[in-house]
Amino acid sequence: MTTTTESGFGRTPEHREYDHRENTVPQRRVDVATVRSGEPLLRMTWSDPVTGAQGYLVVHTLVSGLATGGTRMRAGCTMSEVEDLARGMAAKTAVFDLPVGGAKGGIDLDPKDPRAVGVLERFCQAMRPWLDAHWVTAEDLGVPQHLIDDVFARLGLQQSYHAAIRRAEDPQRTLRRVRAALNAPVSGGFLLGDVIGGYGVAQACIGTVNASGWAPADTTVAIQGIGTMGGGAAWYLHEAGMRVVAVADAVGTLYCPDGLDVPALLDLRNGYGEIDRSRVPSHVQRLPRAAVIATAADILVPAAISYAITADNVDHVAAKVVIEAANAATTPQAEAVLTGRGIPVVPDFVANAGAVAWAWWVLLGQVGTDPEDSFLRLRTEMLAKVALLLGQWTLDGVTPRHTAWDLVAANRRAPAPGDPLAVPLTIP
């Protein structure tokens, strides 16, 4: 069973159904107030007829008739959470000036449940009208990219970027480009699509080090979450010479003040991003899962769950800077406390937006399949954005989130006559 709440569908040019090959200029922009706090375009609740599991889709904004955002699965996922995340996706696409709006899908089920794949497939089938024409989805918490691509293939949709690929001038050529980019090998035995988001988070941390005048070798980092995003960030921070002193998974926190052997720990992960404790060296301390928040490190990277830093634990934060690798990692109340303590928070819709930005650069043909092209583009853009955010914080005391919203406003302005951005969306 599916229930839908629509807010003004058809009210404005960007909020209407239309022929996807007749994109017009007004569909490229939405008002920043809509991105920041406006009512979402659509909320949809789905009940799995087999298990009773609940699923949710929230489309916050459509730009060029498209919205992008991953599909997550976790026990306890709520409509409110998915709505927050959809709003965040709208902000991410605006910060990186991508020609697409924001959406999010979520399923309230433990991804370890043996019924999980079937539930995911039935959810995608129920959402098919949106997945076919408007919603470009991808991996998220509890749903790896290979799994959602397998589901799309079984549904005859080929790949999770289907809604964008079908608009391309040559859909098969675009599909080949996407698959080649996702599966491009990179150092460490990884695939580019699996690490690009974590690479972006690592660049946000490196930008913080640069802005703070710290030496990388003297900089310590604590990371909550060692899955796709946290693991990728840990790898590239280790490569940059920083000391990752603590990582946490669902089992607990591993801590070593001299720095963890990140490559070795990543090799010990299972498919759920949990480290095999029986193979961890004895000198590494085993601490409770919550201990990572209180780790005395220069940078804290919450990269696991939403609402990781709350009013209940914010006083335990011992880091100098928080980099949000997880979506909605810090509650507004907690962030206000951190700001009062002089601890800046680089928001999720900048720090972890590398994955969505890269996906759309690939779709639009702006980067090729050579990983170095993608790394260079993301590194350049992320370092510039973090420098701006922390420069405003240092000089004027403006929070990074406030400056990031200024970027959203600048990029989602109505196009002026002759604006080079005022062109229809074309996917080569």
C-alpha positions in Angstrom: 0.0 0.0 0.0 1.3 3.5 -0.9 0.0 6.8 0.4 1.2 10.1 -1.1 1.1 13.7 0.1 1.9 16.2 -2.6 2.6 19.9 -1.9 1.5 22.1 -4.8 2.4 19.6 -7.6 1.8 21.5 -10.8 2.0 24.9 -9.0 5.2 26.2 -10.6 7.2 25.3 -13.7 9.7 23.2 -11.7 6.9 21.4 -9.9 5.0 19.9 -12.8 5.1 16.8 -15.1 6.5 17.4 -18.5 8.1 15.8 -21.5 11.7 15.2 -20.3 13.1 16.2 -23.7 11.5 19.7 -23.5 13.4 21.1 -20.5 13.0 24.9 -20.2 15.0 27.5 -18.4 12.7 28.0 -15.4 13.1 24.3 -14.5 16.8 24.8 -13.9 16.3 27.0 -10.7 14.3 26.9 -7.5 14.1 29.5 -4.8 16.7 29.1 -2.0 13.9 29.3 0.6 12.4 26.2 -0.9 15.7 24.4 -0.6 16.4 25.5 2.9 13.1 25.1 4.8 10.3 24.9 2.3 7.7 22.2 2.2 8.8 19.2 0.2 7.2 18.6 -3.2 6.1 15.1 -2.3 6.1 12.6 0.6 5.2 9.0 0.0 4.8 6.2 2.5 4.8 2.5 1.3 4.0 -0.6 3.2 5.5 -3.9 2.1 2.7 -6.4 1.4 4.9 -9.3 2.4 6.8 -8.1 5.6 4.8 -5.0 6.6 8.1 -3.0 6.5 7.6 0.7 5.9 9.3 2.6 3.2 9.4 6.4 2.4 10.2 8.6 -0.5 10.5 12.4 -0.2 11.1 14.6 -3.2 12.2 18.0 -1.9 12.7 19.8 -5.2 12.7 19.0 -8.9 15.2 20.8 -11.1 15.0 20.1 -14.8 12.4 17.6 -13.8 14.9 15.5 -11.8 15.8 14.9 -8.2 18.7 12.9 -6.9 19.3 11.1 -3.6 20.2 7.7 -2.3 18.0 4.9 -0.8 18.9 3.9 2.7 17.8 0.9 4.9 18.0 0.8 8.6 15.9 -0.3 11.5 14.1 2.7 12.9 14.2 4.8 9.7 11.4 7.4 9.8 9.6 9.8 7.4 11.0 12.7 9.3 14.6 11.4 8.8 14.0 10.9 5.1 12.6 14.4 4.8 15.6 15.9 6.5 17.9 14.0 4.2 15.9 15.0 1.0 16.3 18.6 2.1 20.0 18.0 2.5 20.3 16.5 -1.0 18.6 19.6 -2.4 21.3 21.7 -0.7 24.1 19.4 -1.9 23.1 19.8 -5.5 22.8 23.5 -5.1 26.2 23.9 -3.4 27.8 22.2 -6.4 25.5 23.9 -8.8 24.2 20.7 -10.3 21.1 20.8 -12.6 19.0 18.5 -10.4 16.9 18.7 -7.2 17.0 16.7 -4.1 15.2 13.5 -2.9 15.7 10.6 -0.6 14.4 7.1 -0.1 14.4 5.1 3.2 13.2 1.7 4.4 12.6 0.8 8.0 14.3 -2.5 8.2 17.6 -4.0 9.4 19.8 -4.5 6.3 21.0 -7.8 7.8 17.5 -9.1 7.8 17.4 -12.1 5.3 14.3 -10.5 3.7 16.0 -7.2 3.0 16.8 -7.7 -0.7 13.2 -8.7 -1.4 11.9 -5.7 0.5 14.3 -3.4 -1.4 13.2 -4.8 -4.7 9.5 -4.4 -3.9 10.1 -0.9 -2.7 11.8 0.0 -6.0 9.0 -1.6 -8.0 6.4 0.5 -6.1 8.5 3.7 -6.7 9.0 2.8 -10.3 7.1 5.7 -11.8 9.5 8.1 -10.0 12.6 6.0 -10.6 11.8 5.7 -14.3 11.2 9.4 -15.0 12.4 11.7 -12.1 14.3 10.1 -9.2 18.0 9.3 -9.7 19.0 7.1 -6.7 22.1 5.4 -5.5 23.7 3.7 -2.5 23.2 4.9 1.0 23.3 3.5 4.5 22.6 -0.2 4.5 22.3 -0.3 0.7 25.5 -0.7 -1.3 25.6 0.4 -4.9 26.1 -3.1 -6.4 22.9 -4.2 -4.5 20.7 -1.5 -5.8 22.1 -1.9 -9.3 21.3 -5.6 -9.2 17.7 -4.7 -8.2 17.4 -2.2 -11.0 18.7 -4.8 -13.5 16.0 -7.3 -12.4 13.4 -4.6 -12.8 14.6 -3.9 -16.3 15.9 -0.4 -15.4 19.6 -1.4 -15.9 21.2 1.0 -13.4 20.2 3.2 -10.5 20.9 6.4 -12.5 18.2 5.3 -15.0 16.0 8.4 -14.8 18.9 10.5 -16.0 20.4 8.0 -18.4 17.1 7.6 -20.3 17.2 11.4 -21.1 20.7 11.2 -22.7 21.3 11.7 -26.4 22.6 8.2 -26.5 21.5 6.3 -23.4 23.6 3.2 -24.0 26.7 5.3 -24.4 25.9 7.2 -21.2 25.3 3.9 -19.4 28.7 2.5 -20.5 30.4 5.7 -19.3 28.6 5.5 -15.9 29.5 1.8 -15.4 33.1 2.4 -16.5 33.5 5.2 -14.0 31.9 3.4 -11.1 34.1 0.3 -11.7 37.4 2.1 -12.5 40.2 0.6 -10.3 42.1 2.9 -7.9 45.0 2.3 -5.5 44.3 0.1 -2.6 42.3 -2.4 -4.7 39.2 -0.3 -4.5 36.8 0.9 -7.2 36.3 4.6 -7.9 32.6 4.5 -7.2 33.1 3.0 -3.8 35.7 5.6 -2.6 34.9 8.9 -4.3 32.6 10.1 -1.5 35.2 9.3 1.2 37.8 11.0 -0.9 35.7 14.1 -0.9 35.4 13.9 2.9 39.2 13.5 3.2 39.7 16.6 1.1 37.3 18.5 3.4 39.6 17.4 6.3 42.7 18.4 4.3 41.1 21.8 3.6 40.5 22.2 7.3 44.2 21.4 8.0 45.3 23.9 5.4 42.9 26.6 6.8 44.1 26.0 10.4 47.8 26.0 9.5 48.3 22.5 11.0 51.0 20.0 9.8 49.3 16.9 8.4 51.6 14.6 10.3 50.7 16.2 13.6 46.9 16.1 12.9 44.8 13.5 14.5 41.4 12.3 13.3 38.6 10.2 14.9 36.0 8.6 12.5 32.6 7.2 13.5 31.8 4.7 10.8 34.2 2.6 8.7 31.9 1.7 5.8 31.9 3.2 2.3 32.1 6.8 3.3 34.1 6.5 6.6 36.4 3.8 5.2 37.2 5.8 2.1 37.9 8.9 4.2 40.2 6.9 6.5 42.1 5.5 3.6 42.8 8.9 2.0 43.6 10.6 5.3 46.1 7.9 6.0 47.5 8.4 2.5 47.8 12.1 3.3 50.0 11.4 6.4 47.4 12.2 9.1 47.0 10.0 12.1 43.6 8.3 12.3 43.6 7.5 16.0 40.1 6.1 16.4 37.5 4.4 14.3 34.1 3.1 15.4 31.7 0.6 13.9 28.6 -1.0 15.2 30.6 -3.1 17.6 32.6 -0.4 19.3 35.6 2.0 19.0 39.1 1.0 18.2 41.7 3.5 19.5 45.5 3.9 19.2 47.0 7.3 20.0 50.0 6.7 17.7 47.7 6.1 14.8 45.8 3.0 13.6 47.0 0.9 10.7 44.1 1.9 8.4 44.9 -0.3 5.4 45.0 -3.4 7.7 41.8 -2.5 9.5 39.9 -1.9 6.2 41.0 -5.4 5.1 39.3 -6.8 8.2 35.8 -5.4 7.4 32.8 -7.5 6.6 30.1 -6.5 4.1 28.4 -4.4 6.8 31.5 -2.3 7.5 32.3 -4.1 10.8 35.9 -5.0 11.7 36.8 -8.5 12.8 38.0 -8.0 16.4 39.7 -11.4 16.6 42.3 -10.1 14.1 42.9 -6.6 15.5 46.4 -6.2 17.1 46.4 -6.4 20.9 47.9 -2.9 21.4 44.8 -1.4 19.9 42.3 -0.4 22.6 38.7 -1.7 22.5 36.4 1.0 23.7 32.6 1.4 23.8 31.0 2.5 20.5 30.1 6.0 21.9 33.7 6.7 22.9 34.6 7.9 19.4 32.6 11.1 20.0 34.7 11.9 23.0 38.1 11.1 21.4 40.7 13.8 21.9 41.5 14.4 18.2 41.9 17.5 16.1 39.1 16.5 13.7 36.0 14.4 14.4 34.3 12.8 11.4 30.8 11.4 12.1 30.4 9.1 9.1 27.9 6.5 10.2 24.4 7.6 11.3 22.3 10.7 11.2 21.9 12.6 14.5 25.2 11.2 15.9 25.9 14.4 17.8 23.0 15.5 19.9 22.2 17.6 23.0 22.8 14.5 25.0 26.4 13.9 24.0 27.7 17.2 22.5 29.5 18.1 25.8 31.7 15.1 25.2 33.0 16.3 21.9 36.7 16.9 22.3 37.7 17.7 18.7 38.6 21.1 17.4 36.5 20.7 14.2 33.6 18.5 13.1 33.4 17.3 9.5 30.0 15.8 8.8 30.5 12.8 6.6 27.1 11.3 7.6 24.0 13.1 6.5 22.4 15.3 9.2 25.1 14.1 11.6 24.7 17.0 14.1 21.4 18.2 15.4 20.8 22.0 15.4 20.8 22.2 19.2 24.2 20.3 19.3 25.7 22.5 16.6 24.7 25.6 18.5 26.5 24.3 21.5 29.6 23.5 19.4 29.5 27.0 17.9 29.4 28.5 21.3 32.5 26.5 22.2 34.4 27.7 19.2 34.1 24.4 17.3 33.1 24.8 13.7 31.0 22.2 11.9 31.6 21.8 8.2 28.0 20.7 7.1 27.2 17.5 5.4 25.8 19.2 2.3 29.4 20.4 1.6 31.6 17.8 3.2 30.0 14.6 1.9 28.6 16.0 -1.4 31.5 14.7 -3.4 29.7 11.5 -4.3 26.6 13.1 -5.8 28.7 15.9 -7.5 30.9 13.3 -9.1 28.0 11.1 -10.2 26.5 14.1 -12.1 29.9 15.1 -13.5 30.1 11.6 -15.0 26.5 11.7 -16.3 27.1 15.1 -17.9 30.4 14.0 -19.4 32.4 16.6 -17.4 34.9 14.0 -16.1 36.1 10.8 -17.9 36.8 7.4 -16.7 40.4 8.2 -15.6 40.2 8.4 -11.8 42.8 11.1 -11.7 40.5 13.4 -13.6 37.7 12.8 -11.0 40.1 13.2 -8.1 41.5 16.5 -9.4 38.0 18.0 -10.1 36.7 17.0 -6.6 39.9 18.0 -4.8 39.9 21.4 -6.4 36.2 22.2 -5.7 36.2 20.8 -2.2 39.4 22.6 -1.1 38.0 25.9 -2.4 34.7 25.5 -0.6 36.1 24.5 2.7 38.6 27.4 2.5 35.7 29.8 2.0 33.7 28.3 4.8 36.5 28.3 7.4 37.8 31.6 6.2 34.5 33.2 7.0 34.5 31.5 10.4 38.0 32.7 11.3 37.6 36.2 10.0 34.0 37.1 10.9 32.7 34.3 13.2 30.2 33.2 10.5 29.3 29.5 10.9 30.3 27.3 8.0 26.7 26.2 7.6 25.6 29.8 7.2 28.2 30.4 4.5 27.2 27.2 2.8 23.6 28.4 2.6 24.9 31.5 1.0 26.5 29.3 -1.7 23.1 27.6 -2.1 21.5 31.0 -2.6 24.0 32.1 -5.1 23.7 28.9 -7.2 19.9 28.7 -7.1 19.3 32.3 -8.2 16.9 33.0 -11.0 19.0 33.2 -14.2 19.4 36.7 -15.7 19.0 37.3 -19.4 22.1 36.1 -21.2 23.2 34.0 -18.2 25.3 31.1 -19.7 23.7 28.8 -17.1 20.3 29.5 -18.6 20.4 26.6 -21.0 18.4 23.3 -21.1 19.8 20.3 -19.4 21.7 18.1 -21.9 23.1 14.7 -21.0 25.6 13.5 -23.6 
